[in-house]
Amino acid sequence: QVQLVESGGGLVQAGGSLRLSCAASGGIFSSYGMSWFRQAPGKERDFVVAITRSGESTYTANSVKGRFTVSRDNAKNTVYLQMNSLKPEDTAVYYCAASRTQLATSYLDIVFWGKGTLVTVSS
């Protein structure tokens, strides 16, 4: 059983930046592909970015491409989400997720979820 704990959320003005972290414990972190999803109020949970087990490859949703970057440090059992040029429509709860596939973009591929961290972008 892998536990995932997100941190780094908060309130930021439009155009600002935040870096989210997700610390993993209880499993072999490097054996999982990692993804970030987000869920805005009243909407479905959507895919944001994914990174392979080694960190060599990533995949990014079109809505955040060029603004969000995912990375991981397997020595620290942590995955990061760097968010730049934030927009009010990026406001959501951001979830860290682990999968047994390399670049999971669907919640169906996720085996472990974090509890989420709230990001609020003011205009």
HUVEN-V550052 format. One record per residue. N is the residue number from 1. PHI is phi in degrees with one decimal (999 if undefined). Layout:
BEGIN
N_PHI / N_PHI
END
This chain:
BEGIN
1_999 / 2_-102.7 / 3_-104.1 / 4_-122.8 / 5_-127.9 / 6_-87.1 / 7_-153.1 / 8_103.9 / 9_-70.7 / 10_162.7 / 11_-101.0 / 12_-142.3 / 13_-80.0 / 14_-55.7 / 15_92.6 / 16_-83.8 / 17_-132.0 / 18_-144.5 / 19_-122.9 / 20_-93.1 / 21_-123.2 / 22_-137.0 / 23_-97.2 / 24_-108.4 / 25_-149.8 / 26_88.3 / 27_-158.6 / 28_-91.3 / 29_-55.8 / 30_-71.4 / 31_-91.0 / 32_-117.5 / 33_-72.5 / 34_-122.5 / 35_-137.2 / 36_-119.0 / 37_-122.7 / 38_-143.3 / 39_-137.6 / 40_-83.7 / 41_-55.4 / 42_76.1 / 43_-121.8 / 44_-77.3 / 45_-77.9 / 46_-114.8 / 47_-69.3 / 48_-117.4 / 49_-148.9 / 50_-141.6 / 51_-141.0 / 52_-72.0 / 53_-58.4 / 54_-84.0 / 55_88.6 / 56_-75.1 / 57_-128.9 / 58_-135.5 / 59_-141.4 / 60_-127.2 / 61_-64.4 / 62_-58.9 / 63_-65.0 / 64_-123.3 / 65_-60.4 / 66_87.7 / 67_-118.1 / 68_-109.8 / 69_-135.5 / 70_-105.9 / 71_-149.9 / 72_-145.5 / 73_-127.0 / 74_-68.2 / 75_-69.2 / 76_-104.8 / 77_53.8 / 78_-136.9 / 79_-118.5 / 80_-122.0 / 81_-131.0 / 82_-90.2 / 83_-118.3 / 84_-116.4 / 85_48.9 / 86_-64.7 / 87_-120.7 / 88_-55.4 / 89_-72.8 / 90_-83.7 / 91_-60.8 / 92_-177.6 / 93_-88.0 / 94_-102.8 / 95_-115.7 / 96_-89.3 / 97_-147.1 / 98_-113.4 / 99_-136.7 / 100_-91.2 / 101_-95.9 / 102_-74.1 / 103_-133.0 / 104_-80.3 / 105_-113.6 / 106_-113.9 / 107_-62.5 / 108_-66.3 / 109_-89.8 / 110_-86.7 / 111_-105.7 / 112_-136.0 / 113_-122.2 / 114_-82.7 / 115_-88.4 / 116_97.5 / 117_-136.9 / 118_-85.5 / 119_-116.4 / 120_-121.8 / 121_-112.2 / 122_-93.2 / 123_-90.4
END
